[in-house]
Amino acid sequence: MSKHIIPALLALCSLQQVQAQTVVHRDAEIEAMVKEVSSDSLKAYIDKLVSFGTRHTLSAATDKKRGIGASREWVVEKFKEWGKASNGRMTAFVDTTTLQPDGRRVNTPTLLGNAMGILKGTDPANNRVYIISGHIDSRVTDVMNAKSEAPGANDDGSGVAAVMECARIMSKHNFPATIIFVAVSGEEQGLLGAGYLAEKAKKEGWNIDGLLNNDIMGSNNSSETNIIDNTRLRVFSEGMPAFELDKAAASIRNMGQENDGRPRQLARYVKEVGERYVDNLEVMLIYRNDRFLRGGDHTPFVQRGFAAVRLTEMNENFNHQHQDLRTEKGIEYGDYARFMDFEYLRKNTAVNLSTLANLAKAPAIPQEVKVDVKELTNSTYLYWKAPKSGNPSGYYILMRETSAPMWQKKFFTKETSIRLPYSKDNYFFAVQAVSADGNESMPVIPAVGR
């Protein structure tokens, strides 16, 4: 054989091996939406939010140019503008309630308002709701100071900008499920706007399948340690349910599911899907509901049994949070846009968008998922019923070792049952419905079936 032919054959074999490798599957529509996320747009939103001077919850509600009222009305107007591309499916308004003085962080009757944009799902039989939130209010050192300049660029202009950019892009697309874009008020006064919305959702029976709360997500550097890193994003999630734990505790203990609460499942989903669509970013799962000494707007939802998580930058700079605007000993304090990294914010926003889109395009979750335990086996038999809405092309069965943080194996079937050659004693399992485009529902942990 010619010495020239051998290298050619080796090259051909190498090419065939490369072509045979499994690649990450990206839904073309979602991939195109992710590419639309613009750092310039995000900066423009934040610059406008900063221009309102202060967005303190107790600041002016009726001034047209300054304060919380003007800022939330501007967000709603942007939602309405983008809603023109939705064929009437997107509506927007300020959802208000009056707060009475509480002896803590509300000292006068206050009109609390959440800026809401609702993109109605296209499937009338599908009542699933997904929410993306950020808080529009800002503050300085004194939480009761409603007069001083409080730019709030990163805390939480970054979260509101992410909400707005997702609304701008997603309003042009159709999703079977409903997506709510909300800039809540009252976060700095005690999660008041989120608490109002969560209680309303609970009373009205909203089927919230997931909430992504974005708070402080646009700075790449830390105070004290001086770390600079725009390649990691934290997702905080609780493991044990805050809602009716007493009723669920026995089952959780028996099944060993202390690490499988609904928020924790959502966090895993954010990591898998976010890293699928966003390059040069690692989603870090933090096994806590939130940080020490701080709170977030996902918590009122978690407390009412909804799957909700918090997305936050990896390294916080406390010189630019909750600070009066000043310079001391050569250090500039204050939450200005110039301290932010808008490419980092672009990536973090894209994680939100891809996660929301994948969830909203997926079928609903499979129903009555069970694992058969009526006899001793070294295999696992799982069975379930079809989702209440959507037309799944099949189902993924997820599997991981009991000590593993993420799902490790994935099996596909078009049936509503499967037997796997892995012992139910040694692994955790879950089932997802999947669309023809590969969009997965939230995973469902099986209950005991006999």
Protein Blocks (a to p, Z undefined) as FASTA:
>chain_A
ZZklmmmmmmmmmmmmmmmpccddddfklmmmmmmpcfklmmmmmmmmmmnopacfklcf
kbckgcjklmmmmmmmmmmmmmmmnnopaccdddddddddehlabcbdcddddddddddd
fblklccdcdddddfbdcdfblmlckbccfklmlcmkmmmmmmmmmmmmmmpccfbacdd
dddehklnoopmmmmmmmmmmmnopacfbdcddehjabcbdehjlpacfkbccddddfbd
cbhklmmmmmmmmnopammcfklmmmmmmmmmmmmmmghiacddddbfbdehiacfklmm
mmnopacdddddfbdcfklgoiacddeehiacdjdfklpcfklmmmmmmmmmmmmmmmmm
pccddehiacdfkbccfbdcddddddfbdjdfbdcdddddfkbfbdfbdcddfbfbdcdf
bdfklpccddddddfkopacddddddddZZ
